[in-house]
């Protein structure tokens, strides 16, 4: 898709190898992404720069944010994230 991109320095094969998901793919960023409410913190809407899909899971890099967010990829294409990682490799291990 036109908006789909990979993280700098990563190939799709490297992402597939590191995640163990041979069907991992880069997805377009035209979707709603939220980071779930935790404790007293409200739900936050993220503007995705990079979206990586792993069947029913996704890892998202938000614009202006160094963290990588993991969440559920919903049937409507939206993503609800529940955890954040400081490095992509760490997020891929978390799958």
N, C-alpha and C positions, 0 to 999 in steps of 0.2 A: 504494500500500500504506500501511497505517496508520503505520508507522515511517518512511516515506520523507519526507525534508525537504530543502529547498534551503539553501545557505549564505545568511546574512544579507546583504541588499543585492544578491542575484543572482536573476534570473529564469531559468527553464529556457531561454527563447529566447536570453538573453545567453550562457549556458553553451554552447548549441549553436553560436551564431555564433562565439564565441571558440575553441572546439575544432575547428570545421569538421565536426562530426558532427551532422547534422540529426536523428539518432535518439537522441541522448544522453538519459538519463533519471535521475531520482532513484530509488534502490533502497532497500528496507528494510534496517535495520541488524542484523537477526537472522541473522547469518552469522559464520563464523570468519574472522578477518583476522590475518595474520602479516606481520611485517617480517623478511625473510630474513636469515640469518646472513651476516655480512660479516667477513672476517678472523678474528680471535679472538673476535668478539662473537657470542653465541648468538642464535638465533631469538627474536623478541619477539612476544607476542600483544597485539594492539591491540583496544581496545573501541571500535567505530565509533559516532560521533555522526552523521556524514553519509556516505553512500555514493553516488557518481555513477557510472553505468555508460555505457561507450562500447564496445559490441559485446563483444569479449573482453578489454577493459581496464577498469580502475576507478581512481577517485581517492577516497581515504578521508581523512576528518578524524576523528581519534581523540578520545575524551573526555579533557579535561584536557591536550590537546596542541595547540600552535599550528601544527604542520606539517601538510602535505597529503602523503599517501603514494600513490604510483602502483604498480599491480601488475596481475597477470593475474587475470581473473574466470574461475574454473574452472567446469566443468559442474555441480558439486555446489553452486555458489553461494559457495564459499569464495574468499578472495582472498589471494594471495601477493604482497606488495609488495617492490619492490627499490630504490626511490628515494624520497627525501623532498624536498619543496619548502617554502619559507617562505611562499609566497603562492599562492593558487588560480590566479590569472592565469598565473603561471609554470608551474604544473603543467599547465594546459590547453595552453599552448604546447608543453610537452614531449610531448604525445600525438603 
